[in-house]
Amino acid sequence: MAGQRVNVNVGVLGHIDSGKTALARALSTTASTAAFDKQPQSRERGITLDLGFSCFSVPLPARLRSALPAPRLAPDAGPEPGEPQLQFTLVDCPGHASLIRTIIGDEELELRKGAQIIDLMMLVIDVTKGMQTQSAECLVIGQIACQKLVVVLNKIDLLAEGKRQAAIDKMTKKMQKTLENTKFRGAPIIPVAAKPGGPEAPETEAPQGISELIELLTFQISIPTRDSSGPFLMSVDHCFSIKGQGTVMTGTILSGSISLGDSVEIPALKVVKKVKSMQMFHMPVTTAMQGDRLGICVTQFDPKLLERGLVCAPESLRTIHAALISVEKIPYFRGPLQTKAKFHVTVGHETVMGRLMFFSPAPDSFDHEPVLNAFDFSREYLFQEQYLCKDLAPAATDSGQTNEKAGQATDGHCPRQQWALVEFEKPVTCPQLCLVIGSRLDADIHANMCRLAFHGVLLHGLEDKNYAESLLPRLRVYKLKTKHGLVERVIDDYNVIGRSLFKKETNIQLFVGLKVYLSTGELGVIDSAFGQSGKFKIHIPGAEQNQLKAWPLPSGREDEGSLVRGGLSPESKKMLTPTLKKRSRAGQGEAAEQEGVGPPEPAHHVALSLSFKRYVFDTHKRMVQSP
C-alpha cells in the first residue's frame, strides 16, 4: 500500500484534436503500470468514491520530502505505511468554453491570498500543425492563471521517420520564439506520441516519450503552498448517489477548509447539507483544504439537481446582478473594448452575457498605484467610451473633439488601472475577488484571432436587483463635457449675448450660473436665456462685484500667471464692435430678409468655451464645475 499522497493539479490544454485526452490516458496507463497502488485495501473501508478525474502517482522525490505536510486521515483509517507518493491530477479541458470554465471555475485563482489551484500547465501542440487558435488562447489563459508551463509536442509518430528529428527541432524553435515574450520564456518542450497510429490504432501500440514526460513533470513540480483560511469553496465536477450511503459530490477545493460534520451550502439551490463523510484518493479523511481533490457525502439530496457547480460555507457566496471589476485588456485581442458592448463574461463557475461600461481614474490620478483588492466609492472616476490603451486611437466625435467623447487625455497617456461596470443578463453566484475573463465565444473558432478580450478581478458585487436605483448613484463616474459657441454682441461693459452653445430646444435654465471662458481672456457666468433661439446672456463680473478682483485662467489658455480683470477689457470691446456693411441695392424683399438676419457681426469673432462634469448615475442630471 502506498504511503502519504501529495496532490498537485496539472491542467492539460490545447487546440481541439491536439491529443489532450489521449495524452492524459497515456500518462495514467503508463504511470499505473509503473507506480499505481492497485492494492484492494483502499476500497475495504467505508464508501468508495469514484472521483471522476484522471491521475497518476510517482514516488515523492527526495528533494520534496522535507516540505511534506502532515497527513489528514480519519481516526479509524489507520496509518499510511509505505513510500510517500506525488499524485498528479490531470484536468483535461476539451473545447474552448469548457477550457475557460475549468481554468476560471474549477481551478480558479484564490486572489485574496494569491494562491493557485493549477500548479502546472501542459500545453499540447499537434507537431504537424503548430500553434492554432485554441492553443494560443490556452497560452493566454495560462499566463493569467498559471506560473509553470510544459509544452508537449504530440503526434510525432505522424512525422516521416527520416525527417522526424529535424521537424521536431524546427517546431521546438518555433515554440521557443512564441514563448519569448511571455512569462513562460525558456519553458521545457518535449516530444511525445500519446497514441501512435491515431485513435483507431490497436492498443498494442506503445506510447512514445511518456516516461520522459513523467520524469520532466516530476522535476518541474514543487509542493504547492495552500491556504486553509477564508470561507470554504469547492468546485463540483461530478455528483452521484451510492445506495445506502447518500449523495457524493466530488471536486476541487478552491479556498478555505472543511471538516467532518460541517454544513455546506449549494448556493444555486439555496440548500444546506451536513457532511456525513469525506474521502481523498479512496482514503477517509476528517479535514481537507484548498487545492485538495475531495469527495463529500451528504444525505437526502438528489444528485440530478447538481451536475456541476459550487459548494460553499453557508451564506459565504452571494448572487449578484452586476459587478464592478478591474480590467486589463488582453493584448492579442483585435479591436477596441467599447462601452455598451456585450461579452461572454466568465466569473466563478458561470459564463453569461454581460454589458460593460468602462471608466478610469480622473486624469490627475492616471499614475496612481493600482488597487486590486477593493473598490473605492469615495473617489471620482472618468467615463470612457472605450478601454484606453496605447495601440488604439481615441474615439472621435462628430466635431472632431477626440477627448470629449472618449475621455482620453490628448497626449495618449494611459492610466495604470481601469475598471468596468458589468451588467449580467442573468444573475450569477460567485465569490468576491474572483477572476473574471471576457470573451467573444461566438467568433469563428477557425478564424486566426484571439477570442479572449480582457481579464480582471471582481471587486464589488451588486446583489440588489434594483441596483440602478439603490447603488449606482454612489458610483461617481462622470463625463467631461465641453461646448463651444460665439459672442454675438456686447450689451455693456459687463454683459454680452452668446450663441451657438446650445440648441434651440435646450433648457438654458439648467446652465444658469455656470462659468464660461471667452477667447479674449475674460471669465463670465451664464445669467439667463435670451429669446427663444438658444441665445443667452453672459455676465462678466466687475471689480466691485469680485472680491478677488481677478480670475485665474484655466491651464493652457494664456501664459501662466496672467489674470482676468473685471468686466470686458478695452481690447475685447474693440474686437466686439460691429463693422458697418454697405446696404445692398437689392429689391425690397431682399432688404427685408437682410433686416431679419439680426444685428451686425462683430469685427472679430470671440469664442466661448463651457466645460463641466455630468455624473453618469446622478438622477438629477446636475452639471458640476470645479471651483
C-alpha positions in Angstrom: 0.0 0.0 0.0 1.3 3.5 -0.8 2.1 6.0 1.9 1.0 9.6 2.2 0.0 11.3 -1.0 0.7 14.9 -2.0 -1.6 16.1 -4.7 -0.7 18.6 -7.5 -3.1 19.8 -10.2 -1.9 19.8 -13.8 -4.0 21.5 -16.5 -4.0 19.7 -19.9 -4.8 22.4 -22.5 -4.5 22.6 -26.3 -6.4 23.0 -29.5 -9.2 20.6 -30.4 -7.8 17.3 -31.7 -4.3 18.0 -30.5 -4.5 14.8 -28.5 -5.1 16.1 -24.9 -7.3 13.2 -23.8 -5.1 10.6 -25.4 -2.1 12.1 -23.5 -4.0 12.0 -20.2 -4.9 8.4 -20.9 -1.3 7.5 -21.8 0.0 9.2 -18.7 -2.5 7.3 -16.5 -1.9 4.0 -18.2 1.9 4.3 -18.1 2.1 5.5 -14.6 -0.4 3.0 -13.3 1.7 0.2 -14.8 4.8 1.6 -13.1 3.6 3.2 -9.9 -0.2 3.0 -9.2 -1.2 1.4 -6.0 -3.5 -1.4 -7.1 -3.9 -2.9 -3.6 -7.6 -3.5 -2.8 -7.3 -2.4 0.8 -8.2 1.2 -0.1 -11.7 0.0 -1.1 -12.3 -2.1 2.0 -13.3 0.7 4.4 -16.4 3.0 4.2 -17.7 4.2 0.9 -15.6 4.1 -2.2 -15.6 7.4 -4.1 -15.1 7.5 -7.9 -13.6 11.0 -8.0 -14.1 11.2 -11.8 -10.7 12.6 -12.7 -7.6 11.2 -14.3 -4.5 10.9 -12.2 -1.2 9.1 -11.8 1.3 8.8 -8.9 5.1 8.5 -8.7 7.3 8.2 -5.6 7.7 11.6 -4.0 11.2 12.9 -4.9 13.6 13.1 -2.0 14.1 16.9 -2.6 10.4 17.4 -1.7 10.1 15.2 1.3 11.2 17.9 3.8 8.2 20.0 2.8 5.8 17.1 3.2 2.5 18.3 5.0 1.1 16.3 7.9 -1.4 13.6 6.9 -5.1 14.2 7.5 -6.7 10.8 7.9 -9.8 9.8 9.7 -9.2 8.4 13.3 -10.2 4.9 12.2 -8.3 5.0 8.9 -5.1 3.7 10.4 -1.5 4.7 9.5 -0.4 5.1 5.9 2.6 2.8 5.6 4.9 2.8 2.6 6.7 5.4 0.5 5.1 8.8 0.1 3.6 9.5 -3.3 3.3 12.5 -5.5 0.0 12.4 -7.2 -0.7 14.4 -10.4 -4.3 15.3 -11.0 -4.8 15.8 -14.7 -7.5 18.4 -15.6 -8.4 17.6 -19.2 -10.1 20.6 -20.8 -12.0 19.6 -24.0 -13.2 22.5 -26.1 -12.9 26.2 -25.6 -15.9 27.0 -23.4 -15.1 24.1 -21.1 -11.5 25.3 -21.0 -12.4 28.7 -19.7 -14.9 27.3 -17.2 -12.3 24.8 -15.9 -9.5 27.2 -15.6 -11.5 30.0 -14.0 -14.2 28.0 -12.3 -12.9 24.6 -11.3 -9.3 25.7 -11.0 -9.9 29.4 -10.1 -7.3 31.6 -8.5 -7.9 32.5 -4.9 -6.9 36.1 -5.4 -7.4 37.2 -1.9 -4.4 35.1 -0.8 -2.5 34.9 -4.1 -2.6 31.1 -4.1 -3.0 28.9 -7.1 -5.1 25.8 -7.7 -3.4 24.8 -11.0 0.2 24.1 -10.2 1.4 23.4 -13.7 0.0 23.6 -17.2 0.7 21.2 -20.1 0.2 22.9 -23.4 -0.4 20.1 -26.0 0.6 21.0 -29.6 0.0 18.9 -32.7 3.5 18.8 -34.0 2.2 18.7 -37.6 0.2 21.9 -37.2 1.9 24.0 -34.6 0.2 26.8 -32.8 -3.5 27.1 -33.6 -6.3 29.4 -32.4 -7.2 27.5 -29.2 -3.6 26.7 -28.3 -2.9 30.4 -28.5 -5.9 31.1 -26.3 -4.7 28.4 -23.9 -1.4 30.2 -23.7 -3.1 33.5 -22.9 -5.2 31.8 -20.1 -2.1 30.1 -18.8 -0.4 33.5 -18.4 -3.3 34.6 -16.3 -3.8 31.5 -14.2 -0.6 29.6 -14.0 3.1 30.0 -13.2 4.7 26.9 -14.8 4.4 25.5 -18.3 5.5 22.4 -20.1 5.0 22.3 -23.9 4.2 18.8 -25.2 4.7 18.3 -29.0 2.3 15.5 -29.6 1.8 13.1 -32.6 5.5 12.8 -33.6 4.7 9.4 -35.0 3.0 11.2 -37.9 6.3 12.7 -39.0 8.3 10.9 -41.6 10.9 8.8 -39.8 13.8 10.1 -41.8 12.9 13.7 -41.2 11.3 13.3 -37.7 14.1 14.8 -35.6 14.6 17.8 -38.0 10.8 18.5 -37.9 10.8 18.3 -34.1 13.8 20.6 -33.8 12.1 23.1 -36.2 8.8 23.1 -34.2 10.8 23.4 -30.9 12.5 26.6 -32.2 9.1 28.0 -33.3 7.6 27.3 -29.9 10.6 28.9 -28.2 10.1 32.0 -30.3 6.4 32.0 -29.4 7.1 31.9 -25.7 9.9 34.6 -25.8 7.6 37.4 -25.0 5.5 35.6 -22.4 6.1 34.7 -18.7 6.9 31.2 -19.9 10.1 32.1 -21.7 12.5 29.1 -21.5 9.8 26.6 -20.6 10.7 23.0 -21.4 9.4 21.5 -24.7 9.2 17.7 -25.0 8.1 15.5 -28.0 5.7 12.5 -27.5 3.3 10.2 -29.3 0.4 9.7 -26.9 -1.5 7.4 -29.3 0.7 6.2 -32.2 -1.3 5.5 -35.3 -4.2 7.6 -34.2 -7.5 6.8 -32.4 -8.2 3.7 -34.4 -4.8 2.1 -33.9 -4.6 -1.0 -31.7 -3.9 -0.6 -28.0 -0.8 -2.7 -28.5 1.0 0.3 -30.0 3.0 1.7 -27.1 3.1 5.5 -26.5 6.4 7.2 -27.1 8.1 9.7 -24.8 5.6 9.3 -21.9 8.2 8.1 -19.4 10.4 11.1 -20.2 7.4 13.4 -19.8 6.6 11.9 -16.4 10.2 12.4 -15.4 10.1 16.0 -16.6 6.8 16.8 -14.8 8.3 15.3 -11.6 11.4 17.5 -11.9 9.3 20.7 -12.7 6.8 20.4 -9.8 7.2 21.6 -6.3 5.0 21.0 -3.3 2.3 23.7 -3.6 1.6 26.3 -0.9 -2.1 26.0 0.2 -4.1 28.3 2.5 -6.8 27.0 4.8 -8.0 30.4 5.8 -11.1 32.1 4.3 -14.5 30.6 3.7 -14.8 27.1 2.2 -15.5 27.0 -1.5 -15.4 23.9 -3.7 -16.0 23.4 -7.4 -18.0 20.3 -8.0 -17.5 18.4 -11.3 -19.3 15.2 -10.5 -22.4 14.3 -8.4 -23.8 10.8 -8.0 -25.6 8.6 -5.4 -24.4 5.5 -3.6 -27.2 3.2 -2.4 -27.4 3.1 1.4 -24.8 5.9 1.8 -26.1 9.1 0.2 -25.1 11.6 -2.5 -21.4 12.2 -3.2 -20.1 15.4 -4.6 -16.5 15.4 -5.9 -14.4 18.3 -7.0 -11.5 20.6 -6.1 -11.4 22.9 -3.0 -10.8 26.4 -4.3 -10.4 28.1 -0.9 -10.7 27.5 2.8 -11.0 24.2 4.5 -13.7 21.7 5.6 -14.1 19.2 8.4 -16.3 16.2 9.0 -19.7 17.3 10.3 -19.5 20.8 8.8 -22.5 22.2 7.0 -22.2 23.1 3.3 -24.5 25.1 1.0 -25.3 24.5 -2.6 -25.9 28.2 -3.4 -27.5 27.7 -6.7 -30.3 25.8 -5.0 -30.2 27.6 -1.6 -29.8 24.1 0.0 -27.7 23.5 3.2 -26.5 19.9 4.0 -24.3 18.4 6.7 -21.1 16.5 5.7 -21.6 12.8 6.6 -18.2 11.5 5.4 -15.3 12.6 3.2 -12.6 10.8 1.1 -9.4 11.8 -0.7 -7.9 9.2 -3.0 -10.1 6.4 -1.6 -9.0 7.2 2.0 -11.4 8.6 4.6 -10.3 12.0 6.0 -11.5 14.3 8.7 -10.3 17.6 7.1 -9.4 18.9 3.7 -8.2 22.3 2.4 -7.5 24.4 -0.6 -6.2 22.5 -3.6 -7.3 19.1 -2.4 -9.4 16.8 -4.6 -12.3 15.7 -2.3 -15.4 13.6 -2.2 -18.1 14.8 0.2 -21.1 12.5 1.1 -24.4 14.1 2.2 -27.8 12.6 2.7 -31.3 13.4 1.3 -30.1 15.2 -1.8 -30.9 14.3 -5.4 -27.7 14.2 -7.5 -29.6 15.1 -10.6 -30.0 18.7 -9.2 -26.3 19.3 -9.3 -24.2 18.1 -12.2 -21.6 20.8 -11.9 -21.4 23.9 -9.7 -20.2 25.4 -6.5 -20.5 24.2 -2.9 -19.5 26.6 -0.1 -19.7 27.5 3.6 -23.3 28.6 4.3 -24.1 32.2 3.3 -20.5 32.8 2.1 -21.5 33.4 -1.5 -23.8 36.0 -2.9 -25.9 36.1 -6.1 -25.2 39.3 -8.0 -26.9 41.1 -10.9 -23.9 43.3 -11.8 -20.3 43.9 -10.7 -17.5 46.4 -10.5 -14.4 44.8 -11.9 -10.8 45.9 -12.5 -10.0 45.4 -16.2 -6.9 44.6 -18.2 -7.1 44.1 -22.0 -5.6 41.0 -23.4 -3.1 42.4 -26.0 -3.8 39.7 -28.6 -7.5 40.7 -28.9 -8.1 42.7 -32.0 -10.1 45.9 -31.9 -11.3 48.1 -29.1 -13.2 47.3 -25.9 -16.2 49.6 -26.3 -18.6 50.8 -23.6 -22.1 49.2 -24.1 -20.5 46.2 -25.9 -21.6 42.7 -24.8 -19.1 40.0 -24.0 -19.3 36.4 -22.7 -18.2 37.0 -19.1 -16.8 34.0 -17.2 -17.0 34.6 -13.4 -16.9 32.0 -10.7 -18.3 28.8 -12.3 -20.6 30.5 -14.8 -20.3 32.1 -18.2 -23.1 34.7 -19.0 -23.5 37.6 -21.3 -22.7 40.9 -19.8 -22.8 44.6 -21.0 -19.8 46.8 -20.0 -19.2 50.4 -19.2 -15.5 51.4 -18.9 -14.1 54.1 -16.6 -10.7 55.2 -15.5 -9.2 57.4 -12.7 -9.5 61.2 -13.1 -6.7 62.4 -15.3 -4.6 63.7 -12.4 -4.7 60.2 -10.9 -3.6 58.2 -14.0 -0.3 57.2 -12.4 -1.6 56.2 -9.0 -0.7 52.7 -7.8 -3.3 50.1 -8.8 -5.5 48.7 -6.0 -6.5 45.1 -6.8 -8.5 44.0 -3.7 -11.1 46.7 -3.2 -13.2 49.4 -4.9 -13.2 52.9 -3.5 -16.6 54.6 -3.8 -15.3 57.8 -2.3 -13.2 58.6 -5.4 -14.3 60.2 -8.7 -13.9 58.3 -11.9 -13.8 59.4 -15.6 -16.2 57.8 -18.0 -14.6 56.2 -21.1 -16.3 55.3 -24.4 -13.7 52.5 -24.7 -10.9 50.9 -22.7 -7.8 53.1 -23.0 -4.7 51.6 -24.5 -1.7 52.9 -26.5 -2.4 50.9 -29.6 -5.8 52.4 -30.2 -6.7 56.0 -31.2 -9.2 57.8 -29.1 -12.8 57.7 -30.3 -13.7 60.8 -32.2 -16.9 62.9 -32.1 -18.7 64.5 -35.0 -17.0 67.8 -34.2 -13.6 66.2 -34.1 -13.1 66.6 -30.4 -11.5 63.2 -29.6 -11.0 63.6 -25.9 -14.6 64.9 -25.2 -16.2 61.6 -26.1 -13.6 59.1 -25.2 -12.4 60.9 -22.1 -8.9 60.1 -23.1 -6.0 62.5 -22.4 -4.9 64.1 -25.7 -1.3 63.2 -25.2 -2.2 59.5 -25.3 -1.2 58.8 -21.7 -3.0 55.8 -20.4 -3.9 55.1 -16.7 -2.3 52.3 -14.8 -5.6 50.9 -13.7 -9.1 50.8 -15.4 -12.4 49.5 -14.3 -15.8 48.4 -15.7 -19.3 48.1 -14.6 -20.6 44.7 -15.8 -24.4 44.2 -16.0 -25.2 40.5 -16.3 -28.1 39.2 -18.5 -28.9 36.8 -15.7 -27.7 36.6 -12.0 -24.5 34.8 -11.2 -23.3 33.2 -7.9 -19.6 33.8 -7.3 -17.0 34.7 -4.6 -15.7 38.3 -4.1 -12.3 39.0 -5.6 -12.6 36.1 -8.1 -11.0 36.1 -11.6 -13.1 37.4 -14.5 -12.5 36.8 -18.2 -14.4 38.4 -21.0 -14.5 36.6 -24.4 -16.2 36.6 -27.7 -17.1 32.9 -27.8 -19.5 33.4 -30.7 -16.5 34.2 -33.0 -15.4 31.6 -35.5 -13.1 29.1 -33.8 -11.2 28.5 -37.0 -10.5 32.2 -37.6 -7.0 33.4 -36.9 -8.0 35.6 -34.0 -7.9 35.6 -30.2 -11.4 35.5 -28.7 -10.3 36.4 -25.2 -10.8 40.1 -24.8 -10.0 41.1 -21.2 -9.4 39.8 -17.7 -9.8 41.3 -14.3 -10.9 40.9 -10.7 -14.4 41.1 -9.3 -14.0 43.9 -6.7 -17.7 44.6 -5.7 -20.8 42.6 -6.5 -24.2 44.3 -6.7 -26.7 42.0 -5.0 -29.8 44.2 -5.2 -31.9 43.5 -8.2 -32.7 47.3 -8.3 -29.1 48.2 -8.1 -29.6 51.0 -10.7 -31.6 53.0 -8.1 -30.0 51.7 -4.8 -26.3 51.6 -5.5 -25.3 53.1 -8.8 -25.9 56.7 -7.6 -23.0 56.1 -5.2 -20.7 55.4 -8.2 -19.2 58.8 -9.0 -18.4 58.3 -12.7 -18.5 61.5 -14.7 -18.3 62.6 -18.3 -16.3 65.6 -19.2 -18.4 67.9 -21.4 -17.1 70.8 -23.4 -19.3 73.1 -25.5 -18.2 75.9 -27.8 -20.0 79.0 -29.0 -19.6 82.6 -30.0 -20.2 86.1 -28.6 -22.8 87.7 -30.8 -22.7 91.2 -29.4 -22.0 93.4 -26.4 -24.7 94.9 -24.2 -22.4 96.9 -21.9 -19.0 96.5 -20.2 -20.3 93.7 -18.0 -22.8 91.8 -20.2 -22.7 90.1 -23.6 -25.0 87.9 -25.7 -23.8 84.5 -26.7 -25.0 82.0 -29.3 -24.2 78.6 -30.9 -23.5 77.0 -27.5 -27.0 75.4 -27.1 -29.6 74.0 -29.4 -32.9 75.9 -29.7 -34.8 73.3 -27.6 -32.2 73.3 -24.8 -33.4 74.3 -21.3 -30.8 77.0 -20.7 -32.1 77.5 -17.2 -30.2 74.3 -16.3 -26.9 76.0 -17.2 -27.5 79.3 -15.4 -24.6 80.0 -13.0 -22.0 78.0 -14.9 -18.8 79.7 -15.9 -17.8 80.3 -19.5 -14.5 81.5 -20.9 -14.1 84.0 -23.6 -11.2 83.5 -26.1 -10.1 87.1 -25.2 -9.4 86.0 -21.6 -12.5 87.1 -19.7 -14.4 84.7 -17.4 -18.2 85.1 -17.5 -21.2 83.5 -15.9 -24.3 82.4 -17.8 -27.1 84.7 -16.5 -30.2 83.8 -18.4 -31.7 82.7 -21.7 -32.1 85.4 -24.3 -35.0 84.9 -26.6 -36.2 81.5 -27.9 -33.5 80.6 -30.4 -30.9 79.2 -28.0 -29.1 82.5 -27.3 -28.2 83.5 -23.7 -26.9 86.4 -21.7 -23.4 86.2 -20.1 -22.5 88.4 -17.1 -18.8 89.3 -16.8 -18.3 90.4 -13.1 -16.8 93.8 -12.5 -14.1 94.6 -9.9 -16.6 95.8 -7.4 -18.5 92.5 -7.7 -15.4 90.4 -7.4 -13.7 90.5 -4.1 -10.6 88.8 -5.7 -10.6 91.4 -8.5 -9.0 88.8 -10.8 -9.9 85.4 -12.1 -7.2 82.8 -12.7 -7.3 81.4 -16.3 -7.6 77.7 -17.0 -4.3 76.0 -17.7 -3.1 76.4 -21.2 -5.4 79.3 -22.2 -2.9 82.1 -21.6 0.6 82.5 -20.2 0.7 81.1 -16.7 0.2 83.8 -14.1 -1.9 86.0 -16.3 -5.1 87.3 -14.7 -8.5 88.2 -16.0 -9.6 91.7 -14.8 -13.3 92.6 -14.0 -15.6 93.4 -17.0 -14.6 93.5 -20.6 -11.2 94.8 -21.4 -10.9 97.7 -23.9 -9.3 95.4 -26.4 -12.2 92.9 -26.1 -14.7 95.7 -26.6 -12.9 96.9 -29.7 -12.9 93.4 -31.1 -16.6 93.0 -30.5 -17.5 96.4 -32.0 -19.5 95.6 -35.2 -18.4 96.9 -38.6 -21.0 98.7 -40.7 -21.7 97.0 -44.0 -22.9 98.8 -47.1 -26.6 98.2 -47.8 -27.3 96.1 -50.8 -29.1 97.5 -53.8 -31.4 94.5 -53.8 -35.1 94.9 -54.0 -37.5 95.4 -51.1 -37.9 91.6 -50.5 -34.1 91.1 -50.2 -33.8 94.1 -47.9 -36.4 92.7 -45.6 -34.5 89.4 -45.5 -31.3 91.3 -44.6 -33.1 93.1 -41.8 -34.3 89.8 -40.4 -30.7 88.5 -40.1 -30.2 90.4 -36.9 -27.6 92.8 -35.6 -24.3 93.3 -37.5 -21.5 90.8 -36.9 -18.6 91.9 -34.6 -15.4 93.0 -36.2 -13.7 89.8 -34.9 -15.2 86.5 -33.7 -14.8 85.9 -29.9 -15.2 82.2 -29.0 -16.9 80.9 -25.9 -16.0 77.7 -24.0 -18.1 75.9 -21.4 -16.7 72.9 -19.6 -18.4 70.9 -16.8 -18.8 67.4 -15.4 -22.0 65.4 -15.6 -22.2 62.3 -13.4 -23.5 59.3 -15.3 -25.7 58.0 -12.5 -26.9 61.3 -11.0 -30.7 61.0 -11.1 -30.9 64.8 -11.1 -28.6 65.2 -14.1 -26.7 68.0 -12.5 -23.7 69.8 -14.1 -20.8 70.5 -11.9 -17.8 72.7 -12.4 -14.5 72.8 -10.4 -14.3 75.8 -8.0 
